């Protein structure tokens, strides 16, 4: 029996991903933004070797990010142009694509991936093995890398913010708190689509400083307040809707329950908590969340979960699932409310004390 094509494709994909990283790190998309250039001219500007650069560019051109220009030129004389898709790799592009490539193919992620065998054997995460610290502690100590990571989140969210904003009716809410909302991709999309609600973007101080600039650039400073804090300690109390978008998948079960209890303690009886995650199917069908689960395994103690697992976490925190909503993306919305049949440790605002 021959090697299955999926094995060949997956092994070769690792090399192609690295080629995208080389193109992005060298700033080749920005050089091509003004028009096609030959590989030799690019190599001269960048002071790199033209032959291996040509091999890299030729491979990346198969993805549709670059294209070879028609003509008699071959080898290092071959001319390359930037495509519409390739423009997402321009520095500062609003999609955050370049930052995703640089971060996911950067040193920390690469070390974590190489450590995956030891991760499985020992239980320690890739960053703990390679750097001696958990991933988010490393981010807290490396502000430049943290900014890259936050910009990368725009790319990894993809069409999710628009899909979530459309799937749930936010029009009746007065105030929405995005807990651990980063620089606000989801919350800002919701506010753009629904003119009534006002938002609170809640995250740690280092992230909030960056978020204020992003909110201002979006023209949303009057409707979106940025507040700093620790969601393990407290979150703004008594608002209509709480968002937890791609937060719980970062953590183990006990830590998730701590976060959920903090939210429950801030909620009123009429509040709703929206957990936005890639809820996994219970069968073997391919799903983006299952690929993302490998990233979580390499970097953190978190994981992707199925519907029953999210329901169990919410129940432990004194919350119950009201409904599940599909979106037009790989992510789903788990809508939760206070469960008056249970009272978690510490009580909640929605319960009599």
Secondary structure, 3 states (H helix, E strand, C coil): CCCCHHHHHHHHHHHHHHHHHHHHHCCHHHHHCCCCEEHHHHHHHHCCCHHHHHHHHHHHHHHCCEEECCCCCCHHHCEEEECCHHHHHCCCCCCCHHHHHHHHCCHHHHHHHHCHHHHHHHCCCHHHHHHCCCHHHHHHHCHHHHHHHHHHHHHHHCCHHHHHHHHCCCCCCCEEEEECCCCCHHHHHHHHHCCCCEEEEEECHHHHHHHHHHHHHCCCCCCEEEEECCCCCCCCCCCCEEEEECCHHHCCHHHHHHHHHHHHHHCCCCCEEEEEECCECCCCCCCHHHHHHHHHHHHCCCCCCEHHHHHHHHHHCCEEEEEEEECCCCCEEEEEEECCCCCCCCCCCCCCC
